[in-house]
Amino acid sequence: MDLGLQGRIALVTGGSRGIGKQTALLLATEGVRLALAARGEETLAEAAASIREAGGEVITIQADLRSPAESARVVAETISSYGRLDILVANAGGSIGERDFAAASDADWEETFRFNVGHAVAALRAATPALARSEIGNAVFVASISGRAPASRGAQYAAAKAGLIHAARSLAWELGPHGIRVNAVSPGSTLFPGGGWERLRAERPEEFAKFEAEDFPARRLATVREIADAIAFVVSPRASGINAADIQVDGGQRRPSLR
Ligand SMILES: NC(=O)c1ccc[n+]([C@@H]2O[C@H](COP(=O)([O-])OP(=O)(O)OC[C@H]3O[C@@H](n4cnc5c(N)ncnc54)[C@H](OP(=O)(O)O)[C@@H]3O)[C@@H](O)[C@H]2O)c1
């Protein structure tokens, strides 16, 4: 299927590793010109090199996206480099601070919300005029199945991802009249080299094997390629009928997390 993405411009936040990197690589093979934002210069350079090896065009922008002003700057730099923006993938995110409620501080809760919800919303706000000028303008917020199902620990992450899903679905209504689609894609536990699940598999192999056997119909976690495939389709004009949605890509995972 031709996704119709040739020559489009996409910004992928958190594009130097894991789901974001794989999404950027896949979009590059579809002819998308990319901007990647993250903190680490070295991993950004490595991701950019992989994209260029695959024949893609890419710029990298170092930023700490816990600051909404930095999200806005990243969008502005992308637009000033390429002259326009068609696709925003707000992928950077994660849990900040302690996971147990008793230990987690108010600051942990605030930062987790600022990082997951604040960065995506600030980026979309900055991107709105450019996305409105594009015939395919759209945004995907990378959330989590934790945003839908209750988690047994890490409540600030689950609550922030629930807020992120709700923000995407709600903003689709406000931005729809400007021709902009907004969706959430919610991965389940996703395995990739250097990721948290790979570390856990090495540290606690028996617990991990039980998790895979009991919580996944196919007896395995999702792969980054599976998440990237879904995102690439959702941002493409072939998915013009998908809007205000939360698309779970979790292989049928029973509970949101082992931990
Ligand atoms: N992996 C999973 O099992 C899973 C499951 C459900 C949902 N998700 C969600 O999917 C998204 C991607 O997850 P992942 O596991 O692929 O991520 P990851 O391995 O944690 O990588 C995150 C990316 O974001 C960047 N990043 C981290 N903190 C940042 C900050 N403060 N400012 C700017 N960039 C930052 C990282 O680069 P630097 O560290 O160099 O900045 C990296 O490029 C996240 O929103 C996560 O919550 C993941």
PDBQT file of the ligand as one rigid body, heavy atoms in Angstrom, charges set to zero:
ROOT
HETATM    1  N1  LIG A 301       8.404   1.002  25.615  1.00  0.00    +0.000 N 
HETATM    2  C1  LIG A 301       7.218   0.672  26.085  1.00  0.00    +0.000 C 
HETATM    3  O1  LIG A 301       6.999  -0.474  26.537  1.00  0.00    +0.000 OA
HETATM    4  C2  LIG A 301       6.089   1.679  26.048  1.00  0.00    +0.000 A 
HETATM    5  C3  LIG A 301       4.797   1.223  26.355  1.00  0.00    +0.000 A 
HETATM    6  C4  LIG A 301       3.742   2.129  26.316  1.00  0.00    +0.000 A 
HETATM    7  C5  LIG A 301       3.975   3.449  25.993  1.00  0.00    +0.000 A 
HETATM    8  N2  LIG A 301       5.243   3.877  25.708  1.00  0.00    +0.000 N 
HETATM    9  C6  LIG A 301       5.427   5.297  25.366  1.00  0.00    +0.000 C 
HETATM   10  O2  LIG A 301       6.035   5.377  24.099  1.00  0.00    +0.000 OA
HETATM   11  C7  LIG A 301       6.879   6.530  24.040  1.00  0.00    +0.000 C 
HETATM   12  C8  LIG A 301       8.284   6.118  23.623  1.00  0.00    +0.000 C 
HETATM   13  O3  LIG A 301       8.738   5.143  24.537  1.00  0.00    +0.000 OA
HETATM   14  P1  LIG A 301      10.104   4.341  24.363  1.00  0.00    +0.000 P 
HETATM   15  O4  LIG A 301      10.060   3.206  25.318  1.00  0.00    +0.000 OA
HETATM   16  O5  LIG A 301      10.367   4.123  22.936  1.00  0.00    +0.000 OA
HETATM   17  O6  LIG A 301      11.048   5.492  24.949  1.00  0.00    +0.000 OA
HETATM   18  P2  LIG A 301      12.511   5.568  25.518  1.00  0.00    +0.000 P 
HETATM   19  O7  LIG A 301      13.353   4.406  25.240  1.00  0.00    +0.000 OA
HETATM   20  O8  LIG A 301      12.340   6.016  26.907  1.00  0.00    +0.000 OA
HETATM   21  O9  LIG A 301      13.057   6.756  24.582  1.00  0.00    +0.000 OA
HETATM   22  C9  LIG A 301      12.453   7.947  24.680  1.00  0.00    +0.000 C 
HETATM   23  C10 LIG A 301      12.958   8.941  23.648  1.00  0.00    +0.000 C 
HETATM   24  O10 LIG A 301      12.599  10.193  24.221  1.00  0.00    +0.000 OA
HETATM   25  C11 LIG A 301      13.781  10.956  24.488  1.00  0.00    +0.000 C 
HETATM   26  N3  LIG A 301      13.613  11.652  25.764  1.00  0.00    +0.000 N 
HETATM   27  C12 LIG A 301      13.558  11.138  27.009  1.00  0.00    +0.000 A 
HETATM   28  N4  LIG A 301      13.425  12.132  27.911  1.00  0.00    +0.000 NA
HETATM   29  C13 LIG A 301      13.396  13.290  27.203  1.00  0.00    +0.000 A 
HETATM   30  C14 LIG A 301      13.296  14.653  27.552  1.00  0.00    +0.000 A 
HETATM   31  N5  LIG A 301      13.184  15.054  28.826  1.00  0.00    +0.000 N 
HETATM   32  N6  LIG A 301      13.309  15.584  26.583  1.00  0.00    +0.000 NA
HETATM   33  C15 LIG A 301      13.439  15.204  25.285  1.00  0.00    +0.000 A 
HETATM   34  N7  LIG A 301      13.516  13.938  24.877  1.00  0.00    +0.000 NA
HETATM   35  C16 LIG A 301      13.504  12.987  25.827  1.00  0.00    +0.000 A 
HETATM   36  C17 LIG A 301      14.926   9.940  24.520  1.00  0.00    +0.000 C 
HETATM   37  O11 LIG A 301      16.186  10.537  24.226  1.00  0.00    +0.000 OA
HETATM   38  P3  LIG A 301      17.065  11.247  25.386  1.00  0.00    +0.000 P 
HETATM   39  O12 LIG A 301      17.020  10.363  26.580  1.00  0.00    +0.000 OA
HETATM   40  O13 LIG A 301      18.434  11.377  24.777  1.00  0.00    +0.000 OA
HETATM   41  O14 LIG A 301      16.435  12.582  25.617  1.00  0.00    +0.000 OA
HETATM   42  C18 LIG A 301      14.459   8.985  23.436  1.00  0.00    +0.000 C 
HETATM   43  O15 LIG A 301      14.702   9.541  22.148  1.00  0.00    +0.000 OA
HETATM   44  C19 LIG A 301       6.817   7.180  25.418  1.00  0.00    +0.000 C 
HETATM   45  O16 LIG A 301       5.873   8.220  25.407  1.00  0.00    +0.000 OA
HETATM   46  C20 LIG A 301       6.348   6.034  26.323  1.00  0.00    +0.000 C 
HETATM   47  O17 LIG A 301       5.670   6.501  27.456  1.00  0.00    +0.000 OA
HETATM   48  C21 LIG A 301       6.310   3.021  25.728  1.00  0.00    +0.000 A 
ENDROOT
TORSDOF 0
